[in-house]
Amino acid sequence: MLFVLAQNGSPKAQELLAKIAQGQSNPDLQRKAVEYLGIFGGNRSANTLAQIYTGSSEASVKRAVIQSYMVSGNREQLLKLAKGEKDESLKRDAIRNLGLVGGLNELQQLYQSEPSTDVRREILQGFFLAGDSSKMVQAAENEKDRELRRTAIRNVGLRGEGDRLQLIYAKETNRELKKED
């Protein structure tokens, strides 16, 4: 029944779906309603999803909202979550989903301002998921943190960028990182 309600494009049906998505009585039903808002509500449901995210303490509900933003291609909201989320696991989920929707500018913005090495590593993975080798090459050549450079080098290799790996290798002075090439 929830699926049929979600497919109905009428404002009344969308309003009812939003109420179910905001409800606290049945977490499974709530997560499903959040999922359907992302699939069938598109950008129209962005405000409702934002309210659900901020109003929930349940990580599973927050993950469902992140997933819904990914399904609807809402990079702006994913960026907001990645910037503002204190829970590193949820932050990393938002970053991964930004990569899946091709949010290269948003990922670059995050990479430049993020102090955490673990989160920056996730951003490099986001570039990988988005299919952008140039950002990974930049990190492989210019990043100060050795572990982040190592991650970037591996990702360039996984993308099958042999020519770029050779250029990185030629410029690299650290022996251990040359072994990665």
Phi, psi and omega in degrees: 000320180298321179298317180295318178299317181296325181285338179287120185278002184292150179302323180294319179293319179295322178296317179295318177299318179298320179297319178295319180295330180273347184293154181250354188288324183226098184302323180295316178294322179297313180299319180295319179295320177298317178301314181293328175299321178291320183286312188257341183270336180057215182290340178299330185266006184301316180294319179297316179296321178297319178295319179296317181299310183289333182274352184256145173254358181276119179300324182293324177291317179298320177297322178296323178294315178302314179298321179295320176297323179294314181300321181274357178072028184274085181295322182301313180290322177297320177296316178303315180294317180296326179284321190260346186287131179274328179287113186298327179295316178292322178299316180294323176299316179297320180295314178302316181292329173298319177297319181294333179263010176073031181280064184296315179297319180294317178296319178298317178301315179295317184299321183290332185254351186277124179276335185283126178297319180298318179289321178297325176297320178295324178295320175299321176296323177298318176299320178300312181297327179281351178080025182255102179283332186298321179292324179290323177296318177302315180294320180297327183269329191242344184295135180283324183285122183298319181294322178291321176298318179300314179299315180298317180298315179300316181295322177298317178297319179294334178279357178076031183264066183301319179297317180292323177298321179297320178294318178297316180301317182297327182272341187287135178253343181276121183299318182296321179289330176297327177297329179294324182298000000 
